[in-house]
Amino acid sequence: MAVPPAVINRLPEEPGVYRFRDGNGRTLYIGRAVRLRRRVRSYWGDLRGRRQLTRMVPRIARIEAAVCVSGHEASWLERNLLEESCPRWNRVIGGAEVPLMIVVDQRPPRLRILHETGIPPEDELIFGPFLGGVKVRLLASAISRVHPMAYARDQLTGAERDLGRILGVAAADRDRMLGSVIALLSRDPVAVTEFLAELRERRDSASQLHSYETAGRIQNELEAAAWLLAPQRLAVGPTPLSATHRADRHDSTGHELYGWCEGVLVQFRWQDGRMRGWRIRECTADQGRRRVAETPQEWRAFTEVNARLAASLRS
């Protein structure tokens, strides 16, 4: 049974994850998109770049989708779902991006990138995980461009002091820059907005000076920063934690989160600080109300939006 075009038209043009099922309810493929409707519709268009999917598309009988708040959040949900179960038509278990942490050392002030499994010293702050090795390195480069903490150390060579003066940075600026970096990596909305605006201004200035290579580099940094610093809730988000307390934020207790709409119940499973499962099934109104009542208030908006979407895609 083919998917009616009207069903695809009900998908929003928002970031999220989509799941294709066959006529027997088996999952064929899980993917993510910055614009769900546009991405899903592309499977019924030219698949030259994805020829391995041409045999899958005729088998799609049902589309399911979950709306996320950002592309980075959608990447996390896709990754978490593929770690739990990798459908036949997906190629990589867990997705392609590598989870990385950004470590802030306060004395002397500096940034480091660490694989998620690494354990930094206790006097350092850990932010992450973030998805995408190239993007994370570009973000670190952008932070060093705007907040050159390396020149706010107590002990500098003569050349470093000269460069610091050119950049307008001295040891007295260390605490201010550290505070700005911590706010930025914590996704403070004001800090993120100001940071992105500063990068845009520097890109435009470089372009006006005909430094097009520098402008291009800053544009790449800007895109990576906007992607990684966008809101996301579906994995343990960037929170400044010491290595001693890092393990405390991983809640090993599982939580079920529910949304209900017009006879359809959406269920998300939260475990170990990440969204691990996603299920959609039919449910009576009484059962649905009881399940929704079990869901923490801070997750209600997320589950309700996705319950409405699930109901629209089934009708």
Residue pairs with C-beta under 8 A, 6 or more apart in sequence:
1 23
1 61
2 58
2 60
2 61
3 60
3 61
3 62
3 63
5 44
7 63
7 313
8 37
8 40
8 41
8 44
8 63
9 37
10 309
10 312
10 313
11 18
11 36
11 37
11 40
11 63
11 65
11 309
11 313
12 36
12 37
12 67
12 309
13 35
13 36
13 37
13 38
14 35
14 36
14 67
14 68
15 32
15 33
15 34
15 35
15 36
15 67
15 68
15 69
15 70
15 71
15 73
15 74
16 32
16 33
16 36
16 65
16 66
16 67
16 68
16 74
16 77
17 30
17 31
17 32
17 33
17 65
17 66
17 68
17 74
17 77
17 78
17 81
17 278
18 30
18 31
18 32
18 33
18 36
18 39
18 40
18 63
18 64
18 65
18 66
19 27
19 29
19 30
19 63
19 64
19 65
19 81
19 278
20 27
20 28
20 29
20 30
20 56
20 60
20 62
20 63
20 89
21 27
21 28
21 60
21 61
21 62
21 63
21 64
22 28
22 59
22 60
22 61
23 59
23 61
25 62
27 85
27 87
28 56
28 59
28 60
28 87
28 88
28 89
29 53
29 56
29 87
29 88
29 89
29 90
30 78
30 81
30 82
30 87
30 90
31 39
31 78
32 71
32 74
32 75
32 77
32 78
33 39
33 40
33 74
34 71
34 74
36 65
36 67
40 63
40 65
43 53
43 57
43 60
44 57
47 53
47 54
47 57
52 89
52 91
53 89
56 89
62 313
62 314
63 313
64 280
64 310
64 313
65 309
65 310
65 313
66 77
66 266
66 278
66 306
66 309
67 305
67 306
67 309
68 74
68 77
68 232
68 234
69 230
69 231
69 232
69 233
70 227
70 230
70 231
70 232
71 227
71 230
72 130
72 131
72 227
72 228
72 230
72 232
73 230
73 231
73 232
73 233
73 234
75 95
75 97
75 131
75 132
76 131
76 232
76 234
76 235
76 274
76 275
77 234
77 275
77 278
78 95
79 94
79 95
79 97
79 99
79 131
80 234
80 235
80 274
80 275
80 276
81 276
81 277
81 278
82 90
82 92
82 93
82 94
82 95
83 93
83 94
83 276
84 276
84 277
86 92
86 93
86 94
95 131
97 131
97 132
97 133
98 115
98 131
98 132
98 133
99 115
99 116
99 128
99 129
99 130
99 131
100 113
100 114
100 115
100 116
100 128
100 129
100 130
100 131
100 132
100 133
100 136
101 113
101 114
101 115
101 116
101 118
101 120
101 126
101 127
101 128
101 129
101 130
102 111
102 112
102 113
102 114
102 126
102 127
102 128
102 130
102 136
102 139
102 140
102 185
102 238
103 111
103 112
103 113
103 114
103 120
103 124
103 125
103 126
103 127
104 110
104 111
104 124
104 125
104 127
104 178
104 181
104 182
104 185
104 240
105 111
105 112
105 123
105 124
106 123
106 124
106 125
106 178
107 123
108 153
108 154
109 149
109 150
109 152
109 153
109 174
109 177
109 178
110 149
110 150
111 140
111 143
111 144
111 149
111 181
112 120
112 124
113 136
113 137
113 140
114 120
114 126
116 128
116 129
119 243
120 126
120 243
121 243
122 242
122 243
122 244
123 242
124 242
124 243
125 182
125 240
125 241
125 242
126 240
126 241
126 242
126 243
126 246
127 185
127 186
127 238
127 239
127 240
128 238
129 235
129 236
130 136
130 139
130 228
130 238
131 228
132 224
132 227
132 228
134 224
135 224
135 227
135 228
136 224
136 228
138 220
138 221
138 223
138 224
138 225
139 221
139 224
139 225
139 228
139 229
141 217
141 221
142 195
142 199
142 218
142 221
142 222
142 224
142 225
143 181
143 184
144 150
145 199
145 202
145 218
145 221
146 195
146 198
146 199
146 202
147 177
147 180
147 181
148 164
148 167
148 169
148 177
149 174
149 177
149 178
149 181
150 160
151 160
151 161
151 163
151 164
151 167
151 169
151 170
152 164
152 169
152 170
152 171
152 172
152 173
152 174
152 177
153 160
153 171
153 174
154 171
156 164
164 170
169 177
180 191
182 240
183 190
183 191
184 191
184 192
184 195
184 229
185 229
185 238
185 240
186 238
186 239
186 240
187 229
187 231
187 237
187 238
192 229
195 225
195 229
196 222
196 225
196 226
196 229
199 218
199 221
199 222
199 225
200 222
202 218
203 215
203 218
203 219
203 222
204 215
206 212
206 214
206 215
206 218
207 215
233 302
234 274
234 275
235 273
235 274
235 275
236 249
236 250
236 273
236 274
239 249
241 248
241 249
249 273
250 272
250 273
251 271
251 272
251 273
252 271
252 272
253 271
254 269
254 270
254 271
254 276
255 269
255 270
255 271
255 296
256 267
256 268
256 269
256 270
256 291
256 294
256 295
257 267
257 268
257 269
257 270
257 295
257 296
257 299
257 302
257 303
258 265
258 266
258 267
258 268
258 288
258 291
258 292
258 294
258 295
258 303
259 265
259 266
259 292
259 295
259 300
259 302
259 303
259 304
259 305
259 306
259 307
259 308
259 310
260 266
260 283
260 285
260 288
260 289
260 291
260 292
260 307
261 304
261 307
261 308
261 310
261 311
262 311
262 315
263 282
263 283
263 284
263 285
263 288
263 311
264 280
264 281
264 282
264 283
264 307
264 310
264 311
264 314
265 280
265 281
265 282
265 283
265 287
265 288
265 291
265 307
266 278
266 279
266 280
266 303
266 306
266 307
266 310
267 277
267 278
267 279
267 280
267 281
267 291
268 275
268 277
268 278
268 279
268 299
268 302
268 303
268 306
269 275
269 276
269 277
269 278
269 279
270 276
271 277
280 310
280 314
283 291
292 300
292 303
295 303
